């Protein structure tokens, strides 16, 4: 049986455009002799539609588009991710079998995830009753939707229900976000089914989520028969019952590829003409600028350098060098006049070091947003995960922007990616210099990043003080770190969404209260370490 894997990039809410894309891929698959075409989960709505599902007109538009699509597609049967209703009128996350000019059957998702970035139980009812295969041609096809394959911890296993009901092969419609190492996890889950299986994943980006594709097909022994490339639309046709002529490899998107996909998707799907990047002379902003240029082209990127009285000549020289190598326009504007005016205006309040540093960061944001207002587009945020976790950033200053491009990379990961992907473009002095916000004389960041960044990641992933001590932190260091992360929740709530590339990122997948007292400690910071600015 030849199954077409239609790895598709949908846009949330663009129902008619998505339907046209599905129809075009269906015709292409039919021309290649497919017996069945499989599309990703909720391909007609885009994923995740979230509270658009509470709009009756949106749901009715999707239901009508599904019926129209069934009438215009070729005779080749297709499983399309869409919406449906059960007998009680409740909404279902469904796969519609389109065949013979009509919707011949509906199969609904049984396991509705309510963890990390997922909240499907908010909108959908689970499939009623045990899973049942569909007859497609001469084969009995079991249909799974994403979480149905990830059944560990659930009371039921849809894949086992389908096996018991006589399914000869399985197809799994997915909108599975990228996380580093996720391809191996998907393969391990798919191989447990012990049936030929086609795993079709969405591709593209939506808000903070990146859908990496990397669809694949397995034979009954778990060997990879075919796979599709990561982070791009692709159509592949594979015979699930043909003898395996060796095992294919499923490629996982690199970190760079995933970030490029997320950045490009955010800009394109929001119809933005371009982006602005504040270029400080440090590694984080250099990395974001390189990613923006590769994703969008230099003509859609503007770099802005805002030297202050504390900015080193090396920072300005490096910013100019990088922009020249990338062929990106660079605007330099001295922050000094605004800084002097702020000092004079705020003097009655007491222009302390902290007020001065935060004022500079906010003045930089003022100038950067003026450029956005002038040319349109969006400001890209350049904060990394370690800084965000510890609150080392200024509200309405360097925490501003529309998208955090490297918000899910800790500091050492950001430096490593800059070296690996753009080491031939970013000046060596940028990669080697001690990190600094350059908001005070001879300022350097108050953290030992190689030591603290992995500990921060452990805590964000759920480790408490005891686990941090077991991982090498001192008790005082663990208490300080936990309190810093807790005290900075309110800042992150006001930061832009950040592209998710880890298994636990800040954003919609981590819902810690802004105000809470769990693990609160009053331990002082470690000797020689200065507290991050409070705001």
C-alpha positions in Angstrom: 0.0 0.0 0.0 1.5 3.3 -1.1 1.0 6.0 1.5 1.8 9.6 0.7 3.3 11.6 3.6 2.1 15.2 3.1 4.4 17.2 5.5 2.5 20.5 5.4 3.0 24.0 6.8 -0.4 25.4 7.8 -1.2 28.9 9.1 -3.5 29.2 12.1 -6.8 30.6 11.1 -6.1 30.7 7.3 -8.7 28.0 6.6 -9.2 28.6 2.9 -5.5 28.9 2.2 -4.8 25.7 4.1 -7.5 23.9 2.2 -6.0 25.0 -1.1 -2.6 23.7 0.0 -4.1 20.4 1.0 -5.9 20.1 -2.4 -2.7 20.8 -4.3 -0.8 18.2 -2.4 -3.6 15.7 -2.9 -3.4 16.1 -6.6 0.4 15.7 -6.6 0.1 12.6 -4.5 -2.5 11.1 -6.8 -0.2 11.7 -9.7 2.5 9.8 -7.9 0.3 6.7 -7.5 -0.5 7.0 -3.8 -3.2 4.7 -2.4 -3.7 7.0 0.7 -2.6 10.5 1.5 -2.0 11.5 5.1 -1.8 15.1 6.4 -0.8 16.5 9.8 -3.1 17.0 12.7 -5.5 20.0 12.4 -3.9 20.8 9.0 -7.0 22.9 8.1 -7.0 25.0 11.2 -3.3 25.3 11.8 -1.9 24.2 15.1 -2.6 25.2 17.8 -5.8 27.1 17.2 -6.3 27.6 20.9 -9.2 29.9 21.8 -10.1 30.5 18.1 -12.0 27.2 18.8 -14.4 29.2 21.0 -15.5 31.3 18.0 -18.5 29.6 16.4 -17.9 31.2 13.0 -14.4 29.8 12.9 -15.5 26.2 13.8 -18.3 26.4 11.1 -15.8 27.7 8.6 -13.5 24.7 9.2 -16.4 22.2 9.0 -17.6 23.7 5.8 -14.1 23.7 4.3 -13.8 20.0 5.1 -17.0 19.2 3.2 -15.9 21.3 0.2 -12.5 19.8 0.1 -14.0 16.3 0.0 -15.9 17.3 -3.2 -13.0 18.7 -5.2 -10.1 16.3 -4.4 -9.1 13.4 -6.6 -10.5 9.9 -6.0 -7.4 9.0 -4.0 -8.5 8.6 -0.3 -7.0 11.1 2.1 -6.9 11.5 5.9 -7.0 15.2 6.7 -6.6 16.7 10.2 -9.7 18.9 10.9 -12.5 19.5 13.4 -15.7 17.4 13.9 -18.5 17.2 16.4 -19.7 14.2 18.4 -23.4 13.2 18.8 -23.7 15.6 21.8 -22.3 18.5 19.7 -18.9 18.6 21.5 -15.9 19.5 19.4 -13.4 16.8 18.3 -9.8 16.9 17.2 -10.4 14.7 14.2 -9.0 13.0 11.1 -11.5 13.0 8.2 -11.3 10.3 5.6 -12.1 12.0 2.3 -13.1 9.6 -0.5 -15.6 9.5 -3.3 -16.5 13.2 -3.1 -17.5 13.0 0.5 -16.4 12.7 4.1 -16.6 9.0 4.4 -15.6 8.6 8.0 -14.3 10.5 11.1 -11.8 9.3 13.6 -11.3 11.4 16.7 -8.3 11.9 19.0 -8.7 9.8 22.1 -5.9 11.1 24.3 -6.0 14.9 24.9 -2.8 16.3 26.2 -2.9 18.8 29.1 0.8 19.3 29.8 3.6 21.6 28.7 2.3 23.8 25.8 -0.8 21.6 25.3 -4.2 22.2 26.6 -6.5 20.3 24.3 -8.9 19.2 27.1 -9.9 22.8 27.3 -11.6 22.6 23.9 -12.0 19.0 22.8 -13.9 15.9 23.9 -12.1 12.6 23.6 -13.1 10.0 21.1 -15.9 7.9 22.5 -15.4 4.2 22.7 -12.4 2.1 21.6 -10.5 2.9 18.5 -11.6 1.1 15.3 -9.7 0.7 12.0 -11.0 2.1 8.7 -11.1 0.1 5.5 -9.1 1.8 2.8 -8.9 -0.3 -0.4 -8.1 -3.7 0.8 -6.3 -2.7 4.0 -7.6 -2.1 7.5 -6.0 1.2 8.6 -5.7 2.3 12.2 -5.8 6.1 12.7 -3.9 7.8 15.5 -3.6 11.5 16.3 -0.4 12.6 17.9 -0.8 12.0 21.7 -2.6 8.7 20.8 0.8 7.3 20.1 2.3 8.7 23.3 0.0 6.7 25.5 2.3 6.0 28.5 0.6 7.1 31.7 -2.9 6.9 30.2 -5.6 4.3 31.1 -6.0 3.3 27.5 -3.8 2.7 24.5 -5.4 3.5 21.2 -2.6 1.8 19.2 -3.2 -1.5 21.1 -7.0 -1.1 20.7 -6.4 -0.8 16.9 -4.2 -3.9 16.9 -6.7 -5.9 18.7 -9.4 -4.7 16.3 -7.4 -6.1 13.3 -5.5 -3.0 12.0 -2.9 -4.0 9.4 -1.1 -0.6 9.5 -1.2 2.6 11.5 -1.1 6.2 10.4 -0.4 9.0 12.9 -1.3 12.6 12.1 0.9 14.9 14.2 1.5 18.5 15.2 4.5 17.7 17.3 6.8 20.6 18.2 10.5 20.6 18.0 12.6 19.8 21.0 16.2 18.8 20.9 16.3 15.0 20.8 12.6 14.6 20.0 13.1 12.5 16.8 14.6 9.6 18.8 11.7 9.8 21.2 9.2 9.7 18.4 10.9 6.7 16.8 11.0 4.8 20.1 7.2 5.4 20.6 6.4 4.5 17.0 8.3 1.2 17.1 6.3 0.0 20.1 3.2 -0.4 17.8 4.8 -3.4 16.0 2.8 -2.6 12.9 3.8 -0.7 9.7 3.3 2.9 10.5 3.3 6.3 8.7 4.1 9.2 11.0 3.3 12.5 9.4 4.3 15.7 11.2 3.5 19.4 10.6 6.2 21.8 9.6 6.5 25.5 10.1 6.1 27.8 13.1 3.3 29.3 15.2 4.1 31.8 17.9 6.8 30.2 20.1 6.3 26.7 18.7 8.5 25.2 15.9 7.2 22.2 13.9 10.1 20.4 12.5 8.5 17.9 10.1 10.9 14.9 10.0 8.1 12.6 9.1 8.8 8.9 8.6 7.5 5.5 7.7 8.3 2.2 9.5 7.8 -1.4 8.6 6.4 -3.9 11.0 9.8 -4.7 12.4 10.4 -1.0 13.2 12.8 -0.3 10.4 12.7 3.1 8.8 11.5 2.7 5.2 11.5 6.4 4.3 11.8 9.8 5.9 11.2 13.4 5.0 13.6 16.3 5.7 13.2 18.6 8.6 11.8 22.2 8.6 10.5 22.3 5.1 7.3 21.2 3.3 7.7 17.9 1.4 5.6 15.1 -0.1 6.9 11.6 0.0 5.3 8.3 -1.2 6.3 5.0 0.4 5.0 1.4 0.1 4.6 0.3 3.7 4.5 -3.4 2.7 7.4 -3.5 0.3 10.5 -5.4 1.4 13.0 -3.1 3.2 16.1 -2.5 1.1 18.2 -1.3 4.1 17.1 1.2 6.7 16.7 4.9 6.1 17.7 7.6 8.5 15.4 10.2 10.1 17.1 13.5 10.1 16.6 15.8 13.1 16.6 19.6 12.6 19.7 21.2 14.0 19.3 24.0 16.5 20.1 26.6 13.9 17.6 25.2 11.4 14.9 25.2 14.1 15.5 28.8 15.1 15.6 29.9 11.5 12.3 28.1 10.9 10.7 29.7 14.0 12.0 33.2 13.1 11.0 33.0 9.5 7.5 31.7 10.3 6.9 34.4 12.9 7.8 37.2 10.5 6.1 35.7 7.4 2.8 34.7 9.1 2.5 38.0 10.8 3.1 39.8 7.4 6.0 41.8 8.8 8.2 43.7 6.3 11.3 43.1 8.3 13.0 43.3 11.7 15.2 45.5 13.8 18.1 44.2 16.0 19.8 46.2 18.7 23.5 45.3 18.1 25.5 45.8 21.3 28.8 44.3 20.3 28.1 41.2 22.4 27.6 37.6 21.4 23.8 37.4 22.0 22.9 40.2 19.7 25.5 39.1 17.1 23.9 35.7 17.0 20.4 37.0 16.7 21.5 39.3 13.9 23.1 36.4 12.0 20.0 34.3 12.4 17.8 37.2 11.2 19.9 37.7 8.1 20.0 34.0 7.2 16.2 33.7 7.8 15.0 36.8 6.0 17.8 38.2 3.9 19.9 41.4 4.7 17.4 43.6 2.9 14.8 42.9 5.6 17.1 43.5 8.6 18.3 46.7 10.2 20.9 46.7 12.9 21.1 49.6 15.3 24.1 50.4 17.5 23.6 52.7 20.4 26.9 53.6 22.1 26.9 55.2 25.5 29.6 56.8 27.6 30.3 53.2 28.8 30.5 51.5 25.4 34.0 50.4 24.5 35.5 51.3 21.1 35.8 47.6 20.6 32.1 47.1 20.8 31.5 49.7 18.1 34.3 48.4 15.9 32.9 44.9 16.2 29.3 46.0 15.4 30.6 47.7 12.2 32.6 44.7 11.2 29.8 42.3 11.6 27.3 44.4 9.7 29.8 44.9 6.9 30.4 41.1 6.6 26.6 40.5 6.6 25.9 43.4 4.2 23.3 44.7 6.7 22.6 48.4 7.1 23.8 49.7 10.4 22.6 52.9 12.1 24.6 54.3 14.9 23.0 56.8 17.3 24.8 58.1 20.4 22.8 57.5 23.6 24.6 60.4 25.4 22.1 63.2 24.8 19.2 61.1 26.0 21.3 59.9 29.0 22.1 63.4 30.0 18.5 64.5 29.7 17.4 61.5 31.8 20.0 62.3 34.5 18.7 65.9 34.7 15.1 64.9 34.7 15.4 62.1 37.3 17.9 63.9 39.6 15.2 64.8 42.1 14.5 61.1 42.5 18.1 60.2 43.2 20.0 59.1 40.1 21.5 56.0 41.7 23.6 53.4 39.8 20.6 51.1 39.4 18.4 53.9 38.2 21.1 54.9 35.8 21.6 51.4 34.4 17.9 50.8 33.9 17.3 54.2 32.4 20.0 53.5 29.8 18.4 50.2 28.9 15.0 51.8 28.5 16.4 54.7 26.5 17.9 52.1 24.1 14.5 50.5 23.7 13.0 53.9 23.0 15.4 54.5 20.1 15.0 50.9 18.8 11.2 51.1 18.9 11.4 54.5 17.1 13.1 52.6 14.2 10.4 50.0 14.2 7.7 52.7 14.1 9.5 54.4 11.2 10.1 51.4 9.0 7.5 48.8 10.3 8.2 45.3 11.3 9.3 44.1 14.7 12.1 44.4 17.2 13.8 41.1 18.0 14.7 40.4 21.6 18.2 39.1 22.3 17.9 37.8 25.8 19.1 34.3 26.6 17.5 31.7 28.9 20.0 32.2 31.7 19.4 35.9 31.8 15.7 35.5 31.7 15.7 32.9 34.5 17.8 35.1 36.8 16.0 38.3 36.0 19.1 39.8 34.5 17.3 42.3 32.3 15.4 45.5 32.4 11.6 45.7 32.0 10.6 48.0 29.1 14.3 47.9 28.1 16.3 44.9 27.0 13.3 42.7 27.7 11.3 44.5 25.0 10.6 43.2 21.5 8.2 41.0 19.6 10.0 37.7 19.7 12.8 36.2 21.8 14.9 34.4 19.2 17.4 32.8 21.6 15.2 32.9 24.7 15.4 29.1 25.2 19.2 28.9 24.8 21.2 29.2 27.9 24.2 31.5 27.7 26.8 28.8 27.0 24.5 27.3 24.3 24.2 30.7 22.7 28.0 31.2 22.6 28.5 27.6 21.3 25.9 28.1 18.5 27.5 31.5 17.5 30.9 29.8 17.2 29.6 26.7 15.4 27.2 28.4 12.9 28.7 31.9 12.4 32.2 31.7 13.7 33.5 32.8 10.3 31.3 35.9 10.3 31.2 37.1 14.0 34.5 38.8 14.9 36.6 36.6 17.2 36.7 39.4 19.8 32.9 39.2 20.2 33.1 35.5 20.9 36.0 35.8 23.4 35.2 38.9 25.4 33.7 38.7 28.9 29.9 39.3 28.7 28.9 42.8 29.6 25.8 45.0 29.4 28.1 48.1 29.3 25.8 50.2 31.5 28.6 51.1 34.0 32.4 51.6 34.0 34.2 48.3 33.5 31.0 46.3 34.0 31.0 42.5 33.4 28.0 40.1 33.9 28.0 38.9 37.5 27.8 35.2 36.7 30.1 32.3 36.0 27.9 31.2 33.1 29.5 27.8 32.4 28.8 26.9 36.0 25.4 28.6 36.6 23.7 28.0 33.2 23.3 24.2 33.5 22.1 24.6 37.1 19.5 27.1 36.0 18.3 24.7 33.3 17.9 21.9 35.8 15.8 24.1 38.1 13.6 25.4 35.2 13.1 21.7 34.3 11.8 21.0 37.8 14.8 20.4 40.0 14.6 21.7 43.5 17.4 22.8 45.9 18.3 19.3 46.9 18.7 18.2 43.3 20.8 21.3 42.5 23.1 20.5 45.4 23.4 16.9 44.1 24.3 18.4 40.7 27.2 20.4 42.2 25.7 23.6 43.6 26.5 24.7 47.1 23.5 25.0 49.4 23.8 28.8 49.4 24.1 28.8 45.7 21.1 26.6 45.2 19.0 28.7 47.6 20.1 31.9 45.8 19.3 30.5 42.3 15.9 29.2 43.3 15.0 32.6 44.9 16.2 34.5 41.8 14.1 32.5 39.5 11.1 32.8 41.7 11.5 36.6 42.1 11.8 37.1 38.3 8.5 35.5 37.3 6.8 38.9 37.0 9.5 40.0 34.5 9.1 37.0 32.3 5.4 37.4 32.2 6.0 40.7 30.4 8.8 39.5 28.1 8.1 38.5 24.5 7.4 34.9 23.5 10.6 33.0 23.0 11.1 30.2 20.4 10.9 26.9 22.2 13.7 24.4 21.5 14.0 22.6 24.8 11.8 20.2 26.7 10.9 22.9 29.2 10.9 26.5 28.1 9.6 29.7 29.6 6.2 30.6 28.1 3.0 28.8 27.7 4.5 25.4 28.7 5.7 26.7 32.1 2.8 28.1 34.2 4.5 29.0 37.5 2.5 31.7 39.4 4.1 35.1 39.4 3.5 35.3 43.2 4.4 32.2 45.2 6.4 31.3 48.3 7.5 27.7 47.5 11.2 27.2 48.1 11.6 30.8 49.1 15.0 31.4 50.7 16.6 34.5 52.1 20.1 33.4 51.5 22.6 36.1 50.3 24.2 35.9 46.9 27.5 34.2 46.7 30.6 36.3 47.5 31.7 38.4 44.6 28.4 38.2 42.9 26.2 41.3 42.4 22.5 41.0 42.5 20.8 41.5 39.1 18.8 44.7 38.7 15.4 44.4 40.3 13.6 45.9 37.3 
